[in-house]
Amino acid sequence: MTQNLVAVRPPISDSWRRSRRAGVDAGVRAAPLVFDRDVLADARVAHPLDPHLPLLEGLLRHVADETEHLMVITDDAGHVLWTQGPRAVRRAADAIGLTEGFRWSEDAVGTNGIGLALATGRPEYVYAAEHVAHVLHRWSCAGAPITDPDSGQVIGCIDVSATVEALHPATVALVAAAARLAESRLENEMRQRDERLRERLLPHLRGLREGGVLVTATGRIIGAAPGEPDLAGWRGRRVPAPECGATITLPDGRAAVAESLGGAFLLRPPAVRPRRGAAPRAPDAAPDDGPVLPAGEGPLLTLSFLGDGRPHARLDGGPLTLTLRHAEILALLALHPRGLTGDRLALCLYGDDGSPSTVRPEIHRLRQQFGDVVRARPYRLDCAVEADFLTLRRLLDDGDVAGAVRIYTGELLPGSDAPAVRAERDELAVRVRRQALDRGGADALWTYAQTEPGRADLEALERLRAVLPPGDSRLPAVASRSDRLLNGDA
């Protein structure tokens, strides 16, 4: 007597092998819980799909509400953030942890529609006994990953699950369509952000004789200075995510240096000498290796004042060496674009002991470096300004926690004792910490914990320790640092 053997589909057999290597037990009774209620709320608010949830729910509502189907949306790690479906199927799903706060990656519960889609990066379905866990053999599911068009990374999965009898094979096409719709909405948002960046930054690049390429923080090319090759062939191309001062290879093989413009980067040719008429440099200034704008067009001043490093400034790409006092003056003028009187600037710098006569010599020395960019009556900056601390403030005002903690490399001019700088520094530090704790989610908290203030922030570390799922590679470092602080060893 021969036994009929059913061939196992390759995606399923591959998933079985990954599940086996991860040590998943076929007798597992439910997915693990990773988020409590407070952490779940933070994760939802921080996720890029949160604004688009009504659209996805509306698209799938007739499926999930009128049949025995459950709609599930997860993040990139398979953590369930939202579910929708009739009460009966939700009760059955609760028994196996197919609900908010539980993890459905392959290494947590074995082969399943969510974990498989996240592992392969394409729409997948899993029927009945194709699941590793025996408890899931009465379930079938179809999942489709959602890719962020900005970063190119998978940010989540949309899944429809049901009992074996209820799930139709066409469901995989439905979830795939829902995922593409979500991606199209994310792409529209991305294009709007790109257009705002181009409107704000491209006017300042028109005079760059040696050219330059404008890219997003994720490395997408969105514009260029005149003189660059036609960008038609570069649209949609990526370079490695830039860091300030790093050398990046452009698509045509040229090397370029990344310069932060606040929310974007300029990739410009290295070691470009200034033309005649550039603003004079102080004798001890670093060599100028950046182009300048021609006369009659407003220059661009870029300030990098966050963190423990030396305050850094560039005027039209050319680096300038700053004393702490000059950095303080530039920070205050950037924070007050309408200008400050001599009395007010003295008060901001020195408190009640200051006077305009103390400020005037400093302004004179500053103008030796910056020329007419620094104006008087009132003291102000007559140029476009991009500053990391101003960008940080905008991100905080917009509620962009992920962007704020990413740019917050440390406190504003930490060596400064100028009263107004101290006040701004303290306000930014408090706002970053509060938003990271209240709305940040695991990734934002981890990024904050790498800053100098965050490394010694016990509350942030304990929250991060609770948020990170079991097995996360970051967990041992967080636990060790938290324990040292608790024991007074840090």
Legacy VTK file of the C-alpha trace (Angstrom):
# vtk DataFile Version 3.0
C-alpha trace
ASCII
DATASET POLYDATA
POINTS 490 float
0.000 0.000 0.000
1.486 3.329 -1.064
0.988 6.615 0.760
0.258 9.789 -1.162
2.735 12.489 -0.163
1.878 16.150 -0.611
4.783 18.262 -1.781
5.692 21.090 0.573
5.915 24.505 -1.079
9.488 25.910 -1.083
8.621 29.049 0.972
7.145 26.799 3.662
10.057 24.341 3.756
12.495 27.270 3.975
10.460 28.759 6.810
10.424 25.420 8.636
14.229 25.346 8.494
14.496 28.892 9.863
12.025 28.064 12.622
13.979 24.940 13.521
17.244 26.901 13.692
15.516 29.441 15.953
14.544 26.625 18.320
10.776 27.027 17.954
8.877 24.222 19.702
5.943 22.757 17.741
4.103 22.509 21.048
4.148 26.260 21.697
0.669 27.281 22.849
0.654 30.982 21.954
2.774 33.857 20.693
4.786 35.716 23.367
3.571 38.986 24.866
6.135 41.753 24.343
4.253 45.051 24.878
2.168 46.075 27.864
-0.638 48.589 27.371
1.443 51.759 27.873
4.256 50.579 25.618
1.749 49.476 22.972
0.229 52.957 22.904
3.679 54.497 22.431
4.543 52.035 19.657
1.333 52.817 17.806
1.802 56.584 17.900
5.440 56.280 16.789
4.697 53.973 13.850
4.526 55.489 10.324
1.269 53.627 9.592
-0.631 55.226 12.461
-2.003 58.135 10.346
-3.102 55.678 7.650
-4.910 53.211 9.904
-8.421 54.499 8.987
-7.665 53.907 5.303
-6.510 50.321 5.879
-9.385 49.565 8.220
-11.871 50.916 5.701
-10.393 48.835 2.899
-10.578 45.576 4.839
-13.572 46.275 7.078
-16.051 44.414 4.881
-13.812 41.341 5.059
-12.971 41.439 8.746
-16.380 42.530 10.018
-18.766 40.534 7.868
-16.927 37.185 7.864
-14.851 35.164 10.270
-11.671 37.014 9.329
-9.296 38.981 11.518
-7.257 41.901 10.185
-3.833 42.289 11.813
-1.211 45.026 11.364
2.271 44.589 12.818
5.557 46.481 12.888
8.716 45.278 11.159
9.543 42.856 13.981
6.117 41.172 13.879
4.740 42.918 16.969
0.973 43.198 16.599
-0.110 46.842 16.858
-3.711 46.753 15.615
-6.384 44.120 15.019
-9.962 44.252 13.758
-12.586 41.569 13.413
-15.829 40.087 14.779
-16.025 39.193 18.441
-16.049 35.418 17.991
-12.886 35.288 15.916
-11.182 37.762 18.259
-11.854 35.467 21.200
-10.290 32.560 19.319
-7.355 34.757 18.316
-6.813 35.917 21.906
-6.265 32.298 22.938
-3.208 32.016 20.663
-1.892 35.540 21.199
-3.015 36.854 17.815
-3.808 40.233 19.309
-2.237 43.559 20.201
1.121 43.448 21.966
2.152 39.894 20.930
5.015 38.919 18.623
4.456 36.885 15.441
7.926 36.632 13.931
9.148 33.220 12.758
11.625 32.938 15.626
8.832 33.525 18.140
6.061 31.186 16.967
7.413 29.438 13.862
6.000 29.484 10.346
2.985 31.820 9.996
1.684 34.325 7.463
3.058 37.383 9.257
6.506 36.017 10.057
6.915 34.463 6.602
5.994 37.690 4.792
8.432 39.677 6.925
11.179 37.106 6.313
10.766 36.939 2.528
9.724 40.538 1.860
6.783 39.476 -0.341
3.098 38.496 0.106
2.739 34.989 1.530
0.043 32.638 2.789
0.177 29.745 5.238
-2.528 27.088 5.519
-3.344 24.796 8.420
-0.600 22.172 8.885
1.944 24.371 7.097
2.263 26.103 10.478
5.016 24.766 12.732
2.967 25.148 15.915
0.266 22.480 16.252
-2.075 24.977 17.919
-2.179 26.952 14.651
-3.248 24.035 12.434
-6.871 25.200 12.544
-5.823 28.626 11.260
-4.801 30.016 7.884
-3.378 33.439 7.179
-2.190 35.715 4.379
0.305 38.491 5.001
1.975 41.204 2.923
4.946 43.345 4.005
4.799 47.138 3.830
7.964 48.903 2.687
8.809 52.503 3.548
9.625 54.189 0.208
11.919 56.661 1.971
14.274 54.218 3.691
13.555 51.192 1.498
13.098 49.134 4.663
10.123 46.946 5.617
8.216 48.731 8.375
5.354 46.298 8.987
2.956 43.668 7.739
-0.763 43.589 7.036
-2.358 40.191 7.575
-5.768 38.551 7.324
-6.232 35.393 9.396
-9.135 32.993 9.782
-10.036 29.377 10.408
-9.037 26.904 7.686
-12.509 26.728 6.200
-12.960 30.484 5.989
-9.788 31.714 4.271
-9.954 31.983 0.492
-6.720 31.781 -1.535
-7.513 35.184 -3.097
-7.019 36.773 0.311
-3.296 37.037 -0.411
-4.089 39.347 -3.338
-6.269 41.459 -1.039
-3.569 42.006 1.583
-1.027 42.689 -1.153
-3.286 45.411 -2.553
-3.747 46.900 0.912
0.024 46.964 1.422
0.569 48.707 -1.922
-2.071 51.282 -1.018
-0.322 52.016 2.284
2.995 52.359 0.456
1.472 54.786 -2.039
0.241 56.977 0.820
3.688 56.884 2.431
5.221 57.785 -0.923
2.916 60.804 -1.280
4.042 62.019 2.148
7.668 61.438 1.170
7.311 63.442 -2.044
5.745 66.322 -0.149
8.680 66.318 2.293
11.101 66.226 -0.646
9.427 69.205 -2.283
9.612 71.224 0.942
13.318 70.407 1.234
13.967 71.437 -2.375
12.068 74.703 -1.978
14.037 75.520 1.169
17.521 74.433 0.133
17.969 74.520 -3.647
17.974 78.367 -3.870
21.109 78.326 -1.713
22.865 75.865 -4.037
22.490 77.795 -7.285
25.854 79.490 -6.987
27.939 76.420 -6.225
30.396 76.474 -9.128
31.720 72.995 -8.441
28.271 71.489 -8.145
26.681 69.437 -5.412
23.958 66.870 -4.953
21.096 67.201 -2.461
20.114 63.977 -0.701
17.766 63.057 2.126
18.948 61.702 5.466
18.152 58.224 4.121
20.394 58.717 1.078
17.820 59.417 -1.651
18.914 61.883 -4.334
16.334 64.678 -4.662
18.141 67.579 -6.301
21.403 69.140 -7.434
23.173 72.430 -7.946
23.505 73.776 -11.504
26.403 72.234 -13.353
25.654 68.721 -12.180
24.741 66.112 -14.803
21.110 65.651 -15.721
19.522 63.971 -12.723
16.928 62.123 -14.791
18.958 58.947 -14.585
19.545 59.423 -10.866
15.933 59.874 -9.796
15.110 57.162 -7.300
18.780 56.271 -6.882
20.286 55.944 -3.440
23.660 56.495 -1.875
24.621 55.225 1.592
22.847 57.121 4.364
25.150 60.130 4.846
26.862 61.336 7.986
28.337 64.797 8.373
31.902 64.833 7.033
31.738 61.338 5.535
32.912 60.652 1.976
30.173 59.281 -0.272
30.520 57.778 -3.759
28.026 59.265 -6.227
26.317 57.084 -8.873
28.836 58.241 -11.506
31.781 57.176 -9.328
32.834 60.623 -8.060
33.677 61.106 -4.395
31.727 63.719 -2.436
31.781 64.999 1.125
28.512 65.035 3.102
27.558 68.335 4.679
24.483 68.560 6.917
21.900 71.149 5.880
19.344 70.330 8.554
16.948 67.602 7.416
19.051 66.882 4.314
22.661 66.669 3.158
24.709 68.347 0.452
27.181 65.996 -1.230
29.857 68.291 -2.645
33.253 67.752 -4.248
36.084 67.751 -1.691
38.890 70.302 -1.516
37.301 73.059 -3.605
39.058 76.407 -3.221
37.007 79.615 -2.785
36.818 82.239 -5.488
37.967 85.819 -5.028
35.689 87.883 -2.851
34.905 85.169 -0.336
34.312 86.303 3.211
37.697 86.660 4.995
38.798 83.926 7.374
40.492 84.305 10.720
44.244 83.532 10.621
43.748 80.371 12.659
40.764 79.155 10.639
40.818 75.774 8.936
41.566 75.847 5.169
38.501 76.682 3.115
37.502 73.717 0.979
33.997 74.773 0.032
32.492 76.857 -2.766
30.788 80.190 -2.131
27.767 81.822 -3.682
28.311 84.653 -6.165
27.757 88.231 -5.092
24.130 89.222 -4.862
22.847 85.833 -3.733
22.289 85.046 -0.080
24.876 82.772 1.506
24.047 79.737 3.615
25.400 79.444 7.148
25.361 75.953 8.627
25.836 75.515 12.389
26.478 72.225 14.192
26.312 73.007 17.904
24.789 69.876 19.432
27.029 67.436 21.282
30.371 67.498 23.076
32.475 68.144 19.970
33.939 71.491 19.006
31.293 73.937 17.671
31.344 73.709 13.891
30.255 76.280 11.301
30.301 76.434 7.505
29.637 79.427 5.312
28.662 78.282 1.803
30.391 74.987 2.555
33.642 76.559 3.769
34.591 75.562 7.340
35.219 78.219 9.995
36.979 77.839 13.327
34.932 79.210 16.226
35.672 80.152 19.797
32.994 79.187 22.302
31.994 82.831 22.730
31.526 83.287 18.991
29.504 80.076 18.852
27.299 81.443 21.616
26.740 84.680 19.701
25.880 82.810 16.493
23.479 80.537 18.384
21.690 83.506 19.929
21.426 85.366 16.621
20.121 82.226 14.932
17.492 81.898 17.663
16.489 85.571 17.178
16.328 86.105 13.386
14.910 89.640 13.818
18.023 90.605 15.722
19.119 91.650 19.210
20.107 95.055 20.526
23.501 95.423 22.177
21.859 95.533 25.617
19.810 92.424 24.946
22.717 90.450 23.485
24.882 91.409 26.470
22.165 90.241 28.850
21.852 86.927 26.974
25.619 86.361 27.056
26.684 87.703 30.464
23.545 88.211 32.517
23.221 91.389 34.552
27.002 91.932 34.469
27.081 92.408 30.691
27.141 95.632 28.735
27.101 96.616 25.043
30.742 97.739 25.319
31.676 94.133 26.184
29.775 92.779 23.176
31.137 95.174 20.523
34.723 93.784 20.406
33.396 90.225 20.058
31.110 91.239 17.204
34.035 92.996 15.513
36.179 89.850 15.677
33.257 87.731 14.478
32.777 90.001 11.445
36.434 89.497 10.539
35.507 85.877 9.859
31.999 86.283 8.476
32.075 89.690 6.805
28.739 91.398 6.205
26.854 88.245 7.139
26.914 89.625 10.707
24.984 92.912 10.700
24.416 95.590 13.328
21.560 97.811 14.559
20.297 95.372 15.617
22.832 92.563 15.653
21.552 89.876 13.301
22.549 87.304 10.666
21.955 88.487 7.100
21.911 85.039 5.495
20.028 81.779 5.413
20.748 79.694 8.509
20.564 75.961 8.919
21.371 74.868 12.473
21.072 71.453 14.071
19.486 72.948 17.203
16.896 74.837 15.109
16.098 71.657 13.210
15.760 69.838 16.533
13.288 72.439 17.758
11.210 72.105 14.564
11.138 68.315 14.861
10.007 68.567 18.479
7.306 71.073 17.535
6.113 68.673 14.818
6.090 65.702 17.206
8.657 63.833 15.088
10.237 61.899 17.957
12.299 59.585 15.760
13.785 62.519 13.849
14.442 64.515 17.034
16.365 61.783 18.854
18.317 61.003 15.683
19.614 64.571 15.390
20.113 65.020 19.152
23.751 63.967 19.424
24.076 65.830 22.700
23.259 69.075 24.470
23.481 72.514 22.875
26.981 73.977 23.448
27.472 72.002 26.680
30.486 74.122 27.696
28.568 77.390 27.564
27.570 79.291 30.691
25.764 82.092 28.841
22.364 82.435 30.547
20.267 82.400 27.343
22.215 79.469 25.894
21.797 77.528 29.149
18.053 78.181 29.072
17.749 76.961 25.469
19.963 73.951 26.192
17.875 72.932 29.206
14.581 73.377 27.354
15.716 71.236 24.408
17.085 68.543 26.720
13.845 68.341 28.689
11.685 68.240 25.552
13.771 65.535 23.866
13.748 63.378 26.987
10.033 63.826 27.596
9.011 63.001 24.030
11.361 60.009 23.911
9.837 58.646 27.129
6.226 59.467 26.331
6.029 58.694 22.615
9.303 57.298 21.402
8.975 53.541 21.179
11.906 51.120 21.357
14.038 52.487 18.502
13.709 56.126 19.569
14.477 55.251 23.186
17.520 53.265 22.099
18.791 56.205 20.022
18.226 58.574 22.955
20.046 56.174 25.292
23.182 56.509 23.120
23.417 60.254 23.784
25.463 61.568 26.694
22.340 62.567 28.694
20.571 59.309 27.820
23.427 57.020 28.881
22.879 58.007 32.505
19.085 58.315 32.365
17.849 55.458 34.541
14.171 56.038 33.779
14.830 55.901 30.025
16.930 52.747 30.381
14.318 51.010 32.514
11.580 51.918 30.032
13.756 50.648 27.180
14.469 47.473 29.112
10.729 46.870 29.384
10.012 47.715 25.750
12.671 45.623 24.006
11.410 42.141 23.137
13.136 39.041 24.571
16.120 38.100 22.499
16.744 41.611 21.164
20.503 42.078 20.733
20.345 45.484 22.464
18.814 44.129 25.664
22.018 42.946 27.414
23.698 46.342 27.004
20.619 48.157 28.331
20.275 45.783 31.285
23.968 46.089 32.153
23.955 49.876 32.052
20.717 50.059 34.024
22.063 47.702 36.703
25.253 49.758 37.049
23.220 52.906 37.602
21.007 51.176 40.157
24.103 49.956 42.009
25.744 53.366 41.883
28.662 52.110 39.770
28.207 54.423 36.784
LINES 1 491
490 0 1 2 3 4 5 6 7 8 9 10 11 12 13 14 15 16 17 18 19 20 21 22 23 24 25 26 27 28 29 30 31 32 33 34 35 36 37 38 39 40 41 42 43 44 45 46 47 48 49 50 51 52 53 54 55 56 57 58 59 60 61 62 63 64 65 66 67 68 69 70 71 72 73 74 75 76 77 78 79 80 81 82 83 84 85 86 87 88 89 90 91 92 93 94 95 96 97 98 99 100 101 102 103 104 105 106 107 108 109 110 111 112 113 114 115 116 117 118 119 120 121 122 123 124 125 126 127 128 129 130 131 132 133 134 135 136 137 138 139 140 141 142 143 144 145 146 147 148 149 150 151 152 153 154 155 156 157 158 159 160 161 162 163 164 165 166 167 168 169 170 171 172 173 174 175 176 177 178 179 180 181 182 183 184 185 186 187 188 189 190 191 192 193 194 195 196 197 198 199 200 201 202 203 204 205 206 207 208 209 210 211 212 213 214 215 216 217 218 219 220 221 222 223 224 225 226 227 228 229 230 231 232 233 234 235 236 237 238 239 240 241 242 243 244 245 246 247 248 249 250 251 252 253 254 255 256 257 258 259 260 261 262 263 264 265 266 267 268 269 270 271 272 273 274 275 276 277 278 279 280 281 282 283 284 285 286 287 288 289 290 291 292 293 294 295 296 297 298 299 300 301 302 303 304 305 306 307 308 309 310 311 312 313 314 315 316 317 318 319 320 321 322 323 324 325 326 327 328 329 330 331 332 333 334 335 336 337 338 339 340 341 342 343 344 345 346 347 348 349 350 351 352 353 354 355 356 357 358 359 360 361 362 363 364 365 366 367 368 369 370 371 372 373 374 375 376 377 378 379 380 381 382 383 384 385 386 387 388 389 390 391 392 393 394 395 396 397 398 399 400 401 402 403 404 405 406 407 408 409 410 411 412 413 414 415 416 417 418 419 420 421 422 423 424 425 426 427 428 429 430 431 432 433 434 435 436 437 438 439 440 441 442 443 444 445 446 447 448 449 450 451 452 453 454 455 456 457 458 459 460 461 462 463 464 465 466 467 468 469 470 471 472 473 474 475 476 477 478 479 480 481 482 483 484 485 486 487 488 489
